[in-house]
Amino acid sequence: MIERLIETADTPMNGCEDRTSCHLPLGCVTKKSSPFPYFRIKDGLTIEECVNHCKDNRYAYAGFDHCRKCYCGDKILKYVECKKGKFGCGRSSQIKIFRTMFCTEEMKSVRTHDGTCNDLNHPASGSRYYRFGRNINRTKTFEDKNLLEPCPRKLSKRLGTDIQDTAKKSMVSIRCEKNKDGAATFQNDNTHWWDGSQLYASDDQTNARLRSFEDGKMKVSDKDGLLPIDKKTGIDITGFSQNWWIGLSLLHNIFSLEHNSICDMLKLHYPNWDDQKLYDTARLINVAGLQKIHTVEWTPAVLNSSALRNGVYLNFDLPLEKEIYDWMADHKISVSASADILKPLVGQPSEYHGVPFSLTEEFVAVYRMHPFLPDDLYLRNASNGQRTGKSYSLPEYSFAGARKIIKESSMDDIVFTFGVEHPGALRLHNYPKHLMNLKLPNHQQDGETIDLATVDILRDRERGIPRYNEFRRLTNLAPAETFEKLTRNKQHQVLLKELYDGDIEKVDLLIGCLAEDPLPDGWGFGETAFNIFLTMASRRVQVDRFMTDNYNDETYSPEGLKWIKDTDMKKVLLRAFPKMEWLKATMAKTKNAFWPWPAISANSLKE
């Protein structure tokens, strides 16, 4: 699979709308009140000449005004929206700002918010606005000619499926290649890196709203210790808050508090560090902890098998389970002899396999897990495990409703409920009904009502995701020759035959992934999704300079590396909620915080 990675950010044409490979402005600053510490370099240049001139002079940003004056600088604190229209020299005080992709020494030493300068050989790779790559040959990624066949709305109603996409309405397909006949490629409004941008934002301006600028910490309320609320939306102020719900609110608050705990630790050991140094280092540590927790705890909770568990343990240089060493001993394989094979990803040299990093459309397509969401959330009492009588439908626990639940309920009960309740299965007919007729808030897509299942089946086809069988062929898997070989469920066989006119080749990737069986024991999804998951989950660690080449004392501090080594989700929860005595007792009995927590008493979770 790794040899099939395809880069889609090709050499651009003049005039294409792309902020990473073409010269489209990030925004504007004004000459009179600009916080842009600029130095005017030259007059009479074109935009392209200005950007290149600033890059050659080792500046990260270029500014260009209506008098064709070129400005260069290293930091932009605040943008304004660029005024539309044509203005003569002297008619506008705005300076358009462009990214030169030059990496300053400061940018090389920390995670930038826009994701640039992680790969120093390709500074734009993985950054905000960078285009999604592909795991399959690009000649197979053109928009589906049978875009509406079978009808996506009919599939949604009859099969109850959904996939997740957080792209804004304005982020449209824009071709940006020498070959105009190439398949469409799509920008990402967030960074591609595993960098915590959902917490910290993908631009400096949003990030500035999130920080206290004291001791490196994120803003939290002095009253309740939670993230501030946006008065316009009623949603937590955080790095990325589209498609918000109570689960996201809980996690964003927990890991923002984790960031602040790391700042306290660093301040204790390095009292002379300033706010920026504390913030940058705490972010590095927190993100590495997030990567570790997702890899070695969440993943084995969804894909619970010995081979998978030990594979992800190895990636993070954690001890393997006894059965692995026993197997090696039985086969007369010494631990020392296998050292060249059993190497972790973390702390080793980065490996790009010849392709600059981006997430791929195929990874997005298989990483859709809305059936995990419950139609209704029933809160349980943390003291006895019984239902409290408070219940919330999906629309009620989403968007601004998330904070409403926190205000009117006990945080103990909310945390306990998420610990003991099971997620939904990633199977056909298990898609949350409310997401098939979801009213969005006014700040998101103008408050329209959508059927996500319909929209996203259609989106896969628009983005050139092959149908299920062709997808399997292109990813080195055998196709399902018949509906009976796709699924053993006879009712599903009959329904799929009806909807797809008896043609197994027409089955959409999403539908096939939710239908395929049998699943391996302990697994939440099947081999089609896992094949891509395995490639991309490892790759996003393997290419991250801060988890490979720069995973060292100098970048993280010795105390930071120890924090990461000692951290798991149980400790993160206990640091976030130190006053929850029941949580301490529960975590002591829990091996993995993402497995259902033990009941408080033998009968406590019975209805």
N, C-alpha and C positions, 0 to 999 in steps of 0.2 A: 504493500500500500504506500509506503513512504516514497517510493520512486515515482509515484503517480502524482505527486503534488505539483500543482500548476500555478504559476504566478499570473495574476491578471492586471497588475498595474504596469502596463506596457508603455512604450514610448508614446507620449501624447501628441495630439495634433494641436495646432494653434487655435485658441478660442474655446477649448473644452473646459467644462465647468468642474474643475477638480482642484482642491486646495493642497494636495500633496504632490501631484505630478504636473500640475499646470499652475498658472499664476492667477488664481481666484482669491480675492482678499478675504482675510479672516474677519475683518471688520474695519472700522475707521476710528481715528482719534482726531481731536480738534487741535489746531495750532495754539490757540490761546490758553486752553486749560489741560493740555495733554500731559498725562503722567508718563508718556513715552520719553525716556531719557535719550533723545535723538541727537545725532550730530550730522549736519548736512554735508554730504559728500560731493555731489556733482549736480549740475544742471543739464537739461536737454537730453536725458536718457529716455529710452522706452522702459516700460515696466519690466520686461525681461532683462534688459541691460542693468536696470537698477537692482533687481534681485540678485543677479550674478555678481554685480559690483560689491554689494554688501557682503555676500558670501565670501568673495575673494578677500575682503578686508576683515574677515573673521567675526562677522556680526550675525546674530540669530534671526533678526527681523529686518525687513526693509519697509520704508514708507515712501509713498509716491503721491504727490498732490497734482492739482489741476494746472499748475505752472510747470509741470514736468521737472520738479525738483525732487531729488532723491535723498532720503534720510535713512540712517542706519542706527540700530540700537539692539540691546540685548534683553530687554524685559518690557512687557506690556501689562499694565495693571488693570486697565479698563477700556473697553471698546464702546463705541456708539454705533447704531445702525447707519450704514452708508446711505447717503441721500441719493435717490435715483434721478436720472436726467443728465444732460450734458451741461457742463459749466465751463465758462471761459476762465482764463487766469485771473485770479483775484476775486472771483464770484463765489468761491467756497473756501471755508477755513478747514475743511476736512483733509486728512491724510489717510489714504488707504494703506492697510498694513498687510504684509505678506511674510510667510515663513520661508527663510532661505535654506533651511535644513543644515545650516552649520551648527555644530554642537559645541557649546562653550564648556569650559572645564567644570563649571557647576552642573550643567546638564548631564555630563558624563558620570558624575558621582552620585546622582540621585535618580529616582523615578520622576520623569517629567509628567505633568498632568495630561498633556496631549498625546503621550506615548511615543514621542520622537526620541531618538538618540539611545534607544536600548541596543539596537544593532548598529554599531558605529560605522559599519561598512555600507549600510543602507538605512540612514537615519529616519526615513519616512515609514519604513515597514512597520506594520502593526499599529500605526498611529491613528488618531481620529481622522475620519474621512478616507482612510485607506480602503481599497476595494477588497471585497471578499475573494479569496482564491478558490481553487477547485481541487477535489481529490480524484477527478476523472478527466479524461481527455476533453479538451475544450471543444473539439468538433462535435461532441455529444451533448453540448450544453445550450443549444439554441432553444428558444421558446417553443413549447409544445404546440404543434400545428392544430391539434384537436383540443384547444384550450378549454372548451366547455363540454367535452364528452368524456365520460358521462357527466351529467349535470352536477357540479359541486354542491349545490344546495340540496339536491336530492340525496346525495351521499351523506351530507351532514345530518339530514333528518332521519335517514334510515339506519345509519351506522353510529351516529353520535361520537364523532372524533374531533380532535383539535390539535393544532400545533401553535407554538409560541413565536411571536415576532415582535420586537420592540422598535422596529424602524418607524421613524416619524413619516407622516404623510408626504412631507416635502422631499424626503430622500428618495428620489426617483432614479430609474435606470438612465445612465448617461454613458454613451459610448465615448471612449477616450483612447483610441488606438489608431495606428496608421491604416489598418485594414478596416474600413467602414463596415464591411460585411461580417465582422467578427461577432460572436455572441455577446449579448449585453452583459455588462458587469455592474455591480452595485456597491455604493459606498456604505460605510458603517459610521453612524453618528457618534459612536463611542470608540474607545481604544479597543484593539484586539487582544492586547496583552492581559495576562492574569495579574492585574496590578491594583485591584481594589478600587477601580474607577467608579464603581457603583456607590462606594462610600465617599471617595475623595474628589470625584468629578473628572471630566475629560477636558477641562479648560481651566485656566488660572482664575478667570472671573467668577465662575460658579464656586470654585474652591474657596475664594476669599470670603464668601457668605457663610462657609461652614466652620471657619477657624476662629478661635478666640484670640489668637496672636499673643497668648501668654503661656509660657512654658511648653510650647509646641502642641497644645491641646485643641481638640475639636470643641465646638460650642455645645454645651448641654445646659439645661435649665437648672438654676440653683434650687428651684422649688421641688421638682420631682426627678431630677437627674436624667431627663429624657431629651431627645433632640428637639430643637425649636420647631414650631409649626408655621408653615406658610399661610398667612391670613387669607390669601386669595384662593387657595386650593384646599386648605384644611389638612394638608399632607405634610409629613415630616420634611424638613429642609435637609436634603442630602445630595449626594453626587448624581444619582439617577433615580427618579421617582415615577417613571411611567409604569402603568399597569400595577399600581400599588395595592397591597392587601395586608392584613394583619400579620401574616407570617414574615413578609419583607420588613415591616415596621419593627418587629421583634428582633430580627437579625441585624438590621442596620443600627438599632440602638445598642445591642449587645457588643458589636464589633467597634462601634464608636467609643464605647466605654472601655473596651480592651485597648484601643489606641491610647486613651488617657492614662490607663494603668501602666502601659509601657513608658509613657512620658515620665510618670512618677519614678519608675525604676531608673531610667536614664538620668534624671535630674539628681537622684541620690548619688549616683556614681560619677557624674560629670557636672558638678554644680556651675561650672563656668560656660557651659554650652548655651548659646543663645536660642531664641524661640525657633528660628528656622532650622537650625541643626537638630534640635530635639524633634521637631515635626518630621523632617525628612527621614531621620533614623527610625523613629517610631513607626512611620508608615512602612518602611522596608521590612521591619520586624513583623508588623501586623499582617502584611500581605504574605510573607513567607509562612506565617502561622496559618493563614487562610488556605494557602495552597496545600500545606501539610494536612490540615483537618479534612479538607475536601477529598484529598487523595487517599489517605490511609484510614479514614473513619467513615465518611459519607459513602464513598464508592463501595466498600465492602458491605455496607448496610443494604445497598441496592443490588449488588452483585456478590452475594455471599457464598463464595467457594474457596477452598484452600488455595488453589492455584492463583486465583485473582488476589486474595489477601496477601499472599507472600510476594506476588509480583509488585504490588504497590508498596509494600514494606521495603522491598529492595530499592525501589526508586528513591526513597528518602533515607536510605542507609540505616534502616531499623532492623533489629534482630528478626531472623526468620523463625517460623514456628518449628517446634521440635520434630514434627513429622517430616519436614524437609531434610533436616540433618540425618534423621534415621534412614530416609530413602537413599541419601548420598552414601551413608555408611554401608547399607545393604548392597549398593552397586560399586563399592570400593572406590568412591570418589572423595578425595580429601578436600577439606575446606580450602586449604592453601592452594591446591592445584586448580580449583575452580575460581580463584580470585579474579582472573582476567575475564571470566564470563559473568560472574555475579557482581557486576559493578552498578553502583547507584547512578542516577541521573544528577542529583543535587551535588554540587561541589566539583563536578567534572567539567572538562572543557565543553563549551557549547557546540552544538552540531546542527547545521541548517540543511544539510543534504542538498546544498546547491540552490535552495529556493528561499528568498526572503520570507519572513513570517507574516501570515495573516490567518485568521480563521477562515474556514471554507463554507461554501453554501451547503455542502453535503453534511458537514458537522452540525450546522444550524437545523437542517432538515430532520436529522435523526435524534436531535437533543430536544425533543418536544414532549413535555411531561405534564401537561395540564390535567390529565386524569388523576394525578396525585391530589388535586384540590378537591375538598369535599363540597357537596351541594349546600350542606348546612354544617355549621360549627356549633357543637354543644359543649359549653364550658363545664369543667369538673372542679370540684372542691379539692384543694390541695391537702386539706386536713383529713378527709375521709374517702376521697376518690369518687364520691357520688356526683351525679349531675346537679348543677346548681339551679337549674330551671331557666337559665339564660341560654338562648340559642340565636344564631345569626345566619341568615342566608348568605350566599356568596356576594350578592350586591351589597348587603348590609355590612359585610366585613371587608369590603374593598374600598379603595380610594379614601375619601375623607372619613368613611365609616370606621377605618382601622383605629384611628386615634379616639374616636367616640367610645369604642369598646374598652380601650385602655383606661379612659376616664371613668367609666361607670362600673368597671370590674376590678377585681383584685389582680395585681400582677402575678401573685403567687398562683392563682387559679389559671391564668393564661399560660404561664410557663409550664405548669403541671399538665394542662390539657395537651399542649403540643408534645410533651414528653411521652404520654401514654396512648394517644390516639394513633391509629394506623393510617397511612396514606392510601389513596385509591390505587387499583391495579391499572397498569398500562395496557388495557385490553379494549376490544371493540365494545360498544354499548356502555362504556363507563366514563364518557366525557361529561363534565358538569353541565347540567341542562341550562343553567343561567348564562353560561358563556356562549350559548347559541342564540341568545337574544339579549345582549348586554348593552345597557345604556352607559356610554362613557361620560365622564365629567366634561364640563364645558371647556376646560383648558386642554383637553386631549382630543384631537381630531374633531374639534368643534362640537363635541357632545353628541355625536351621532350614535345611533344604535346599530350594532354589528352582530353578525354571526361569525365568530372566529373560525369555526370549522370550515365554513364555506370560503371565507376570505383566504385562509391559509392553504387549503387544498389548491385553490386557484393560484396562489402565489408560488407554490412549488412548481406548477406547470409554467408559469410566466418566467421563472428563473432557470428554466432548463434542467430541473431535477428529473432524471429519467424515471419511468414507471418502475415498479418494484422488481420485476424480473430482469429488466435491462440494467438496473442499478446493481443488482447482485452480480450479473455477468461482468460489469465494468469494475467491480471491486473484488474480483477473483473468487466469487461464491457461485455455487450451482443454482440455477433458477428453479422455481417450483413448476414442475411440468403440468400439474393439474391443480384444481381448487382443493381436491382431496389431499394433495401433498403439501399444500400451503397450511391447512388447518384440519384438525381432527374433529372440530365441532361441526356436526352435520347441519345444524340450523344456519351457521355462518356460511357453510359451503353453498347451501341453497340460495341464500340472500345475495352472496357475492356473485354467483352465477347470473342471477337475475339482473343485478345492477350493472354488471360489466358485460352483458350480452354473451355470457358463456366464454369470453376470451380472457384467459389468465394473463395475457400480455398487457391488457389494459389496466390492470390493478395499480392504483397509485402507491407510491412508496409508503406514505403514511399509513394507508389502510393495510397494506401488506405487513408492515412492522407490528401493527396492533393485532393482526390476525394470526401471525405465524406461531406455530407450536410444533412440538413441545418446547418449552423453555428449559434450560438447564436448571437443576435443583437449586433453589435459593436465589435465582436471578429474577430481576424485575423486568427485563426486556431481552430480546433474542439476539441471534448472531448477526443479523443484518446491521442493526444499530451498533452492536458491540464492535464490529469490524472497523467502523469509522471512529468510534469512541476510543478504541485502543490506540489507534494511530495518533489522533489529535490530542488526547489527554496527555500522552507522554511528550508529544512534540512541543506543546506550549510550556513545558518545564525545560525541555532540552535546549530550546532556543533562547531562553530568558537569561540574559547576561547576569542579572542579579541573583539567579538561582544556580548559576554554573561558574563562569570565570570569576565573578566578583562575590561569590558566596564565601566571605572571609571576615576575619576580625576587623580589618581596616574599614570595610563597608558597613558592617553591622555592629561592631564592637564585640569583645568577648562575651559581655553580659547579654548582648542581643542574641548571639548564637545559642547561648545556654537557654535563654527564654524560649526560643523556637524549639529546641530539642526537648524541653520539659513540657511544652504546651500540648494540650489536647482539648477537645470541646468541653469536657467536664470542667477543666480548670477555668476555661473562658467563662462558662456559666457561673461558676462560684465567685469569680472576681467581679462579674457584673452584678450579682445579687448576693452580696455577702451576708445579708440579714435573714436569708431564707434558711432556717435551720433544717427544715425537712429536706431541702435540696442537698445539703451536705450528706445526710443519711442515705438519700436515694442514689447520689452519684457514687457513694462508697460501694453500693451493690451493683453498679452498672459498669459493664466492660466497655461498651461503645454507646456514647450519648445519643446516637442516631438509631439505635435499636429501641423498641418500645420499653419504657422504664418499668421496673417491677412495681406491682400493685402495693398499696400501703398495707392492705390486709387481704386475706384470702378471698373474701367476697366483696371487696370494696368496689370493683368495677362492674359488678352485675347490675342489671337494670332493676 
